[in-house]
Structure formats: structure tokens, C-alpha cells
């Protein structure tokens, strides 16, 4: 059975509806010929040079990433430009690039936030910010732990199930606080703190939290905070999305998850914990 790139795109967009993406986002096919056959697909968080190395070395025909290569409009992709160089390398290798970003964040079932909730063991997880008319889809998730943990224990669980990064898991709040109900948002989810509080969450786990919002949150009776690396919060989606694509294409395409850690930070010095 020959699977064309167009067939793979149809399967991906059935899971990650482009209509769920933010208006500013850039999702879908970046480069590639829909009429070319696809035998191997590689999933990664970021389209970095190291990941493109993996595409070329492993003979993948398609790279699927969560983060876009281009978010702002471009008028050319010369090989002298770092991002243009990646496009040239992919094209020369006969590989396409497909992006599922905020549409994958909002997707039900096999989306980024559903995967993050699942890896943390949350049950009954529902979107924190549902899409109007689609209560199963939306940003973030909130659900219940199998049993109560202290905030310290929950942070340790998060560190155990998420990829290790230089930044680890930063925690704001009483470390002995009981945590039962957990809100999560893969990527930069600080804007969902009010929704997490309204949903009765004991803690919000997300990424890229800033000093002043975090400090202000500790002054009110709201959720505690766990701040993890952006890469780590979105990585759990990769094996879920890869397995879903394999199933959707009845095993006719080989799928793999990138072994490259694309978190940009390499060292953390002077932790007070």
C-alpha cells in the first residue's frame, strides 16, 4: 500500500483540525509534495537543525513538529538564512515539514494538553478553556489525581514523568499543601491561571511563568504553581500523536519520535532547594 503525503496530511488534520488554530498561528504543510510517497514520519517538538539532522540520517519522508518553523510572514527562504537553510536541507532530502501547533493544543483525545494530563495520571480531565460549541476541545485540562499528594510530592511526580531539563520543575506555594485537583497547560499557559482557579484546581502546571503574575498568584487563595520547561510540557504529545498516526494509517507508515532534546537550556546553577 502506497501512502502519499496528501493521505498523511488528511489523517493529521482529522486529528488536529486547522480550524482550532489561533488566527496568528502558522499550521499545516510548510514544504513537501502531496503526491510523493511517505514511508517514514518523524515527530518532534521543534524544527531545529539537530532534528533535521535526524530526519536526513534516518531517511524520514516527513517531519511533523509542534512548533512552527515560521510564525511571521517571510518573502524568501535563501539557504544563507538559518531557517531557509533547514527548508533547503529538507527539500534536498526529499522530506516534507508539517506543523500542528495551537490546533494540536486544543485537540481532544490525542492533543497536547490531553497527553500532558494523561502522563500526569489525571482522570476526568476536561478543557480549562473550551472551544465554543465543542466542549471536548480547548486549551488546558483540569482533572483529578488518583489520590491526594502534597505539592512537593506532585512536583516530584511531574519531574519523574516529564523529560529531564536543566530547569527542572519550579514550584510556588506551600510545599505541604494537599493537591487533588490539577490544571495543566502545555506551553505558555500563565493566562489560564484565572480559569484554573475558577475550576477549583489546587495547582496549575504549565511553562514560561513570569515573576509578577506568579508572585501575585501567591497573594490570593488560588492554585499553587509548577513551572516546567516549555519543551518538557509538550513532549508527551509526541508518542501519542505518533501512535495515533500509525493506527490511522493502519501501520502502512513507519513512525518515530525524535531522540533530540530541543529544550534550549543546558545548565542551571545555584538552586536554593
C-alpha positions, 0 to 999 in steps of 0.5 A: 500500500502506497501512502502519499503525503496528501493521505498523511496530511488528511489523517493529521488534520482529522486529528488536529483540525486547522480550524482550532488554530489561533488566527496568528498561528502558522499550521499545516504543510510548510514544504513537501509534495502531496503526491510523493510517497511517505514511508517514514514520519518523524515527530518532534517538538521543534524544527531545529537543525539537530532534528533535521539532522535526524530526519536526513540520517534516518531517511524520514519522508516527513517531519511533523513538529509542534512548533512552527518553523515560521510564525511571521510572514517571510518573502524568501527562504535563501539557504544563507538564512538559518531557517531557509537553510533547514527548508533547503536541507529538507527539500534536498532530502526529499522530506516534507515539514508539517506543523500542528501547533495551537490546533494540536493544543486544543485537540481532544483525545490525542492533543497536547494538553490531553497527553500532558494530563494523561502522563500526569495520571489525571482522570476526568480531565476536561478543557480549562478553556473550551472551544465554543460549541465543542466542549471536548476541545480547548486549551488546558485540562483540569482533572483529578489525581488518583489520590491526594499528594502534597505539592512537593510530592506532585512536583516530584511526580511531574519531574519523574514523568516529564523529560529531564531539563536543566530547569527542572520543575519550579514550584510556588506555594506551600510545599505541604499543601494537599493537591487533588485537583490539577490544571495543566497547560502545555506551553505558555499557559500563565493566562489560564491561571484565572480559569484554573482557579475558577475550576477549583484546581489546587495547582496549575502546571504549565511553562514560561511563568513570569515573576509578577503574575506568579508572585501575585498568584501567591497573594490570593487563595488560588492554585499553587504553581509548577513551572516546567520547561516549555519543551518538557510540557509538550513532549508527551504529545509526541508518542501519542500523536505518533501512535495515533498516526500509525493506527490511522494509517493502519501501520502502512507508515513507519513512525518515530519520535525524535531522540533530540532534546530541543529544550534550549537550556543546558545548565542551571546553577545555584538552586536554593532547594 
